[in-house]
Amino acid sequence: MWLYVILLLVLLLLAFWSFFSSKSPNPFSVDVRRPPAPLVTDKDIRKKVLKQAFSVDKVPENLDAIVIGSGFGGLAAAVVLSKARKRVLVLEQHSKAGGCCHTFSKKGFEFDTGIHYIGRMQANSPERILLDQLTEGQLQWAKMPDVFDTVILGEPGNGKTYRLHSGTKEYYEELKKQFPGEDAAIEKFAKLIKTVAHGNTSFAILKLLPLPVAKLLSKTGLLSWFSPFIKMARRSLSEVVNGLTTNEALRAVFCYIFPTYGTLPSNTSFSLHAILVNHFLKGGWYPSGGASEIAFHTIPIIKRAGGAVLTKAVVQNVLLDSEGKAYGVSVMKGQQLVNVFAPIVISDAGIFNTYERLLPEAARTLPGIQASLRMVEHGLGGLTVFIGVVGSKEELGMEATNYYIYPESNIEKTTKHYLAASRDEAAKNIPVLYVTSPSAKDPTWEERFPGKSTLIVVSYAQYKWFEEWKDERATKRSVEYEGLKDTFVDSIMETIFKLYPAIKDKIEYVSAGTPLTNQHYLLAPKGEMYGADHGLSRLQAEVIATMRSQTPIPNLYLTGQDVFLCGFIGALYGAILCASSVLQRNLFLDLMQLTKAIQAKDSKKND
């Protein structure tokens, strides 16, 4: 047995050394941060960056890579390659770049579409340093209040309220105050979160290793010996939490953040949940100036390297040569197809769009493609309500704190019942609401939109409830569709008025997005919020190893959430994995070295 272990370790070392011997430039060789420039609010200037419509004359010559989709997984991969002196073209089907990072404006209100808050953005954290390198320090982050998340079990005003505090020690100590007599359960939970989340390097290792080595490791089960993350990945969140306490309210609070990855506690790997809880232990941050600042400060770096980010560019196909290698894409321009060529093609369109829609039909049937598709399922659809209110946050009593509202403590049972219900029944009994106020979180808001405030409410919705209207024009769907949406909105607003009663007579704008909205604007095949489903099977070692940036098609790579994990940081690390594969260079090691250098340098400054 030990001989087997030693053999595997030798294989690991050989694989890593071969991966580290790349001659590609190090995109993280120097710290590129500079003092942040003033916030740009001029609409024309921002439009020139975020809304450059596709045309043949705007396509740069001698491209090194094409990226399909301008979500952050696509943009981040493009920026890293640009920093390695590659000329990259990013193609976005929507009229505005940014994917879930983009914002839209209606009736003088601005709404974000997917970036509601991010953890671990404190100065000199590894994640903050990475984002600073991708935006040259121009993207600023506003810290949310000490109580960054609040859980309500029951109706706002009448239910039980539990508050989550910033700071690893404070997070758990405040939980103990709110749940007297549950110290032992909370301490066990805290220990598990720390142990499992800190062992997540095995997740990236499985994706960086050559696939045969990674599969061998996953099949032997040896990783479970060394990695608490892999070991606990097989256990569900419900199973672990239910074993810690019989207090149903505490169980709910332990699980409260499950809407941020879109699976129920019974089908959630505890390891995934541990990553998310650990991610927010020091609190939450919001991008100053709104979510569109993310794309606004990454696109210029791509352009400076000779690349471009073009919108209204609907990619129809990935072009394959006679040997089955990707060598470009075809883009619909008006009624004509325009071919754009590059030796590398990267897709941020998700595994389903890439493999089932963008590949030529013959390539879709390849064993490797079909094997990958069998490992994943479509994630849950999302329902979002956008609310514009006249008045400042002080006048309306709005808070920068996020609210997670559940009608009762058994969040698993009520959510399962909702997802299994008919659409008419579901619309009247929504079991989970995430409520957030972008205007209250953004320190630049009052300067940009004085006397106005916004709320965003997010919940689940089944694609099948709205599927019959999928072929209707997105901006002019039938009265029946709008009526169903209104039923959901009315139900949600009843709860919102109990949370923020002062807004009731001051609402100027209300709109809702369904899974069909996600399908139209984000090309999510089933209106998914987080790409491929993040259930228990997604976190098993063989699936982790197989779902990677390299594809069975030579020169075609994947980036974003489907490569790593859901959310902004998941998409970011998916991009680093993708760029590592393209450059044949372990960028995680490069980042570690730069992070240590920056932390040491800044530490000396503060002494």
ZIJOSUL-V686170 format. One record per helix or strand of 2 or more residues. SS is the DSSP state (hx for helix, st for strand). FROM is the first residue (numbers start at 0). TO is the last residue. Records with the same first field share a line. If there is no record, write none. Layout:
# ZIJOSUL-V686170
SS=FROM-TO, FROM-TO
This chain:
# ZIJOSUL-V686170
hx=1-19, 42-49, 55-57, 71-82, 98-100, 125-134, 167-177, 182-196, 200-207, 210-219, 222-225, 227-231, 236-241, 247-259, 264-266, 269-278, 291-303, 350-357, 360-363, 366-373, 392-395, 410-419, 422-427, 437-440, 444-447, 462-464, 466-468, 478-498, 500-502, 514-521, 535-538, 540-545, 566-582, 586-605
st=64-67, 87-90, 102-105, 108-111, 140-142, 146-152, 159-164, 284-286, 307-310, 313-319, 325-332, 335-340, 344-346, 380-389, 401-405, 431-435, 451-460, 506-512, 555-557
